[in-house]
Amino acid sequence: MARNTAPLTKYGRIKNLHVLTTLEANVPIDVILVINGAETPLKCTLDSTRMCTNLVDTINIKASDTFAIKLVKKAPVNIPKFGLQASMILLAPE
């Protein structure tokens, strides 16, 4: 369960994408933060290590934005069901 102790009232920033998966196949998969339907630079690529991070990019958001995680496989192969956990840090504006 996620808990937000400082609610986003107008603006904020998202950074530090961390992704873990149970996927055992060695198929690169891009994990991308999408804001209001548009891909952002906050992304990383899962590989055989079953994890990826992006500690470089920071994305500005506002309270009315919608966001999602998009997965894009980089090879035309079937992938079995798998689990995925993605976490990011929500910060107040600077």
C-alpha positions as CSV (number, residue, x, y, z in Angstrom):
1,M,0.0,0.0,0.0
2,A,1.3,3.4,-1.0
3,R,1.0,6.3,1.4
4,N,1.5,9.9,0.5
5,T,2.1,12.1,3.6
6,A,2.5,15.3,1.5
7,P,-0.3,15.5,-1.0
8,L,0.3,17.1,-4.4
9,T,-1.7,20.3,-4.4
10,K,-0.5,22.0,-7.6
11,Y,2.8,20.9,-8.9
12,G,5.5,18.4,-8.2
13,R,8.3,16.2,-9.6
14,I,8.7,12.5,-10.1
15,K,12.2,10.9,-10.2
16,N,14.2,7.7,-9.3
17,L,12.4,5.0,-11.3
18,H,13.1,1.5,-9.9
19,V,11.7,-1.6,-11.6
20,L,11.8,-5.3,-10.6
21,T,10.3,-8.2,-12.4
22,T,9.8,-12.0,-12.2
23,L,10.4,-12.3,-15.9
24,E,12.9,-15.0,-16.6
25,A,13.1,-14.7,-20.4
26,N,16.0,-12.6,-21.7
27,V,13.8,-10.2,-23.7
28,P,14.7,-6.5,-23.3
29,I,11.6,-4.5,-22.2
30,D,11.4,-0.7,-22.0
31,V,9.6,0.5,-18.9
32,I,8.4,4.1,-19.5
33,L,6.6,6.7,-17.4
34,V,3.7,8.1,-19.4
35,I,2.2,11.5,-18.4
36,N,-1.2,12.5,-20.0
37,G,-0.7,9.9,-22.7
38,A,2.8,11.1,-23.7
39,E,6.0,9.1,-23.0
40,T,8.6,10.9,-20.8
41,P,12.4,10.5,-20.5
42,L,11.9,8.7,-17.2
43,K,12.4,5.1,-18.5
44,C,14.7,2.2,-18.2
45,T,15.2,-1.2,-19.9
46,L,14.7,-4.5,-18.2
47,D,17.1,-7.2,-19.2
48,S,18.4,-10.6,-17.9
49,T,19.1,-9.0,-14.4
50,R,15.3,-8.6,-14.0
51,M,15.7,-5.0,-12.7
52,C,16.4,-1.6,-14.1
53,T,16.6,2.0,-12.7
54,N,16.7,5.6,-13.9
55,L,18.2,7.9,-11.3
56,V,19.0,10.7,-13.8
57,D,15.7,12.1,-15.2
58,T,13.2,14.2,-13.2
59,I,9.7,14.9,-14.6
60,N,7.6,17.8,-13.6
61,I,3.9,17.1,-13.0
62,K,0.8,18.9,-11.9
63,A,-2.1,17.7,-9.7
64,S,-4.4,17.2,-12.7
65,D,-2.0,15.0,-14.6
66,T,-2.6,11.3,-15.2
67,F,0.3,8.9,-15.3
68,A,0.9,5.3,-16.1
69,I,3.7,2.8,-16.7
70,K,4.1,1.5,-20.3
71,L,5.9,-1.7,-21.2
72,V,7.4,-2.1,-24.7
73,K,9.1,-5.4,-25.6
74,K,12.1,-5.0,-28.0
75,A,11.8,-8.4,-29.7
76,P,8.8,-10.1,-31.5
77,V,8.6,-13.1,-29.1
78,N,5.9,-14.4,-26.8
79,I,6.4,-13.5,-23.2
80,P,4.7,-15.5,-20.4
81,K,2.8,-13.8,-17.6
82,F,5.1,-12.1,-15.1
83,G,5.0,-9.8,-12.1
84,L,6.4,-6.3,-12.2
85,Q,6.9,-3.7,-9.5
86,A,7.7,-0.1,-10.3
87,S,8.4,2.7,-7.8
88,M,9.2,6.4,-8.1
89,I,9.7,9.3,-5.7
90,L,7.2,12.1,-5.7
91,L,8.7,15.4,-4.6
92,A,7.4,18.9,-4.0
93,P,8.3,21.5,-6.6
94,E,11.7,23.3,-6.3
